[in-house]
Amino acid sequence: MKHPVLFALKTIWLIFCASLVAACSAVTLIWLTGKVRQLRQLSLIFFDAFGIAVLVCTAIATIRVSLKARKYYSIYSKSIEEGYTDRFFKYFEKRAKRAITKKKKFDATMALASCYAEAGRYTDAVDTLHRIDFYSLSEKARAEYYSTALYTEIISGNTAEAEKIYAAGKGLLQKYSGGSFGEEIDRTLAALSFARGDFYDAETKLLDLCEQALPERIASSCGVYLTMVYLQTDRLEKAKAAAEMTIPNVSSYRDKQALLRLMKCIENGYGAQSESTGIT
């Protein structure tokens, strides 16, 4: 989704432009009919028409945004409970196909690739990424592309391919780490450290990320990885705390299922400890 501040500014700008066009059209039409010729009267009519147009355009924009947001969050929230349905992917496919500008097309296609990866449809995710003309992208967009491609290979378990992508995009990933979109890159690099078995580095990166105000989906996956790090390093109490902290904020079906499996592992771990100490 687009950053809320940028989205609000763009919406306000569109309302202003549409209202200005409507007011100018109304004044021009009145002037052409010859009913009003005096500049002072025309200016008063212009401001009245502009005010009315602002109210009408704001109402229309509010209704449209509300309907779109409701549809998006309905589909997205259901996916967390029910998994990734055909309706879910049809919605994101339509968004990618209907995007008009190059930037919107890129954002929608990247979102679709991420959804396929989260659903375990890795071939579809890679095929979707291949739709993008990589060499026409800006540096920042290339960093985003590398991050999504790298994360796809990491969660698919294809570490060898992940290392190839990292080697190709290392410079850009490091350059844009920590900046705009930097949280996603940092999460991906932490996941790469975990995949390599470097749990200390993964933990350091994840804890640094958790100190920031993160988008829900990044916070969710960071919580999952932090829980896995603690399990891999036999720190059950910390693993339990990380999982319990993440569960209320889980933002994807994949993370939800992963946390349920991890909680089972934690439960089994406590059971094994009880047996070894003779506690009943």
Long-range contacts (C-beta under 8 A, 24 or more apart in sequence): 1-72, 2-107, 11-61, 11-65, 14-57, 14-61, 15-54, 15-57, 15-58, 15-61, 16-54, 18-53, 18-57, 19-50, 19-53, 19-54, 19-57, 20-50, 20-53, 22-49, 22-50, 22-53, 22-56, 22-57, 23-47, 23-49, 23-50, 23-53, 26-53, 79-252, 79-253, 80-250, 80-251, 80-252, 80-253, 80-256, 81-253, 82-253, 83-119, 83-253, 84-115, 84-118, 84-119, 84-121, 84-253, 88-115, 89-115, 89-116, 89-119, 96-128, 106-132, 106-137, 106-141, 110-144, 110-145, 110-148, 113-148, 113-152, 114-148, 114-151, 114-152, 117-148, 117-151, 117-152, 117-155, 117-156, 118-155, 118-252, 118-253, 118-254, 119-253, 119-254, 120-156, 120-254, 122-152, 122-153, 122-155, 122-156, 122-158, 125-152, 126-152, 139-172, 139-175, 139-176, 140-176, 140-180, 140-181, 142-169, 142-172, 143-169, 143-172, 143-173, 143-175, 143-176, 143-181, 143-185, 144-176, 144-181, 144-184, 145-169, 146-172, 146-173, 147-173, 147-181, 147-184, 147-185, 147-188, 150-188, 150-192, 151-187, 151-188, 151-191, 154-188, 154-191, 154-192, 154-195, 155-191, 159-195, 159-196, 162-192, 162-195, 166-192, 183-209, 183-212, 183-214, 183-215, 183-218, 184-218, 187-218, 187-221, 187-222, 187-225, 190-222, 190-225, 191-221, 191-225, 194-225, 194-228, 194-229, 199-229, 199-232, 199-233, 202-229, 203-229, 203-233, 216-249, 216-251, 217-251, 217-252, 219-246, 219-249, 219-251, 220-246, 220-249, 220-250, 220-251, 220-252, 220-255, 221-252, 221-255, 223-249, 223-250, 223-255, 223-259, 224-255, 224-258, 224-259, 224-262, 227-259, 227-262, 228-262, 231-262, 231-265, 231-266, 231-269, 236-266, 236-269, 236-270, 236-273, 239-266, 239-269, 240-266
